[in-house]
Amino acid sequence: MQWLETKRWRRVLATGSVLLLASGCGGHTGPTAPDDGNGGGNGGIVGAYELASTGKVALGNELQIETCIPVRFTGGGMNIYDNGAWDFTIVIETQNGNGQFRDWGQVQQAGTQLWLSSDQYGDTFEGTFDGAVAKLDYDFCPNGETDIQLVFQK
């Protein structure tokens, strides 16, 4: 799908902008490894998740996210592994047909806070985990700013 190819290049440009902005603003320091709040472990985050919603919007509803073409999120899943790796596949429908959106990388955890770095796009995004639900603030229509919350349930 051509819009995904365009999305990749836009992510590359957006990532460069974010890195420049972060270096000018100082950014923040996250943990160096997944943590359960007791100095180690995985805080129960390891496992398989299903996409439950996009923010408070149920799956199957069409969304207009910033300047991207309208998209309908119809399903998907995420895995978080013992070694701190993560991946997800999101099933979508657009005017161009059905497809999948994939991303993967490394996760770091401090209590309920998550930081996920994307090996696919080179950016980092934040989230939360409450023991059963992971909420990720994601830059779907890439411009360096989060524009959707992906809610995954264990």
NORMO-V966221 format. One record per residue. N is the residue number from 1. RES is the residue in one small letter. PSI is psi as a letter, one per 20 degrees, with the letter a starting at -180 (NA if undefined). BURIAL is + if it has 9 or more other ideal C-beta (glycine too) atoms within 8 Angstrom, else -. Layout:
N,RES,PSI,BURIAL / N,RES,PSI,BURIAL
This chain:
1,m,p,- / 2,q,h,- / 3,w,h,+ / 4,l,h,+ / 5,e,g,- / 6,t,g,- / 7,k,g,+ / 8,r,g,+ / 9,w,h,- / 10,r,h,+ / 11,r,g,+ / 12,v,g,+ / 13,l,g,- / 14,a,h,+ / 15,t,g,+ / 16,g,g,- / 17,s,g,+ / 18,v,g,+ / 19,l,g,- / 20,l,g,- / 21,l,g,+ / 22,a,h,+ / 23,s,h,- / 24,g,h,- / 25,c,i,- / 26,g,h,- / 27,g,b,- / 28,h,q,- / 29,t,p,- / 30,g,r,- / 31,p,r,+ / 32,t,i,- / 33,a,q,- / 34,p,q,+ / 35,d,q,+ / 36,d,j,+ / 37,g,i,- / 38,n,k,- / 39,g,j,- / 40,g,a,- / 41,g,a,- / 42,n,j,+ / 43,g,k,+ / 44,g,j,- / 45,i,h,+ / 46,v,p,- / 47,g,a,- / 48,a,p,- / 49,y,q,+ / 50,e,q,+ / 51,l,p,+ / 52,a,h,- / 53,s,r,+ / 54,t,n,+ / 55,g,c,- / 56,k,j,- / 57,v,p,- / 58,a,q,- / 59,l,q,+ / 60,g,i,- / 61,n,p,- / 62,e,p,- / 63,l,q,+ / 64,q,o,- / 65,i,o,+ / 66,e,c,- / 67,t,j,- / 68,c,r,+ / 69,i,q,- / 70,p,q,+ / 71,v,q,+ / 72,r,p,+ / 73,f,p,+ / 74,t,i,+ / 75,g,a,+ / 76,g,r,+ / 77,g,r,+ / 78,m,q,+ / 79,n,p,+ / 80,i,p,+ / 81,y,r,- / 82,d,h,- / 83,n,j,- / 84,g,j,+ / 85,a,q,+ / 86,w,q,+ / 87,d,q,+ / 88,f,q,+ / 89,t,p,+ / 90,i,p,+ / 91,v,p,+ / 92,i,r,+ / 93,e,p,+ / 94,t,r,+ / 95,q,i,- / 96,n,i,- / 97,g,a,- / 98,n,q,- / 99,g,a,+ / 100,q,q,- / 101,f,p,+ / 102,r,q,+ / 103,d,q,+ / 104,w,r,+ / 105,g,b,+ / 106,q,q,+ / 107,v,q,+ / 108,q,q,+ / 109,q,p,+ / 110,a,o,- / 111,g,c,- / 112,t,i,- / 113,q,p,+ / 114,l,q,+ / 115,w,p,+ / 116,l,p,+ / 117,s,p,+ / 118,s,o,+ / 119,d,h,- / 120,q,g,- / 121,y,i,+ / 122,g,j,- / 123,d,r,+ / 124,t,q,- / 125,f,r,+ / 126,e,r,+ / 127,g,a,+ / 128,t,q,+ / 129,f,p,+ / 130,d,j,- / 131,g,h,- / 132,a,h,- / 133,v,p,+ / 134,a,p,+ / 135,k,o,+ / 136,l,p,+ / 137,d,o,+ / 138,y,q,+ / 139,d,n,+ / 140,f,g,+ / 141,c,n,+ / 142,p,o,+ / 143,n,j,+ / 144,g,j,+ / 145,e,p,- / 146,t,q,+ / 147,d,i,+ / 148,i,q,+ / 149,q,o,+ / 150,l,p,+ / 151,v,o,+ / 152,f,p,+ / 153,q,p,+ / 154,k,NA,-
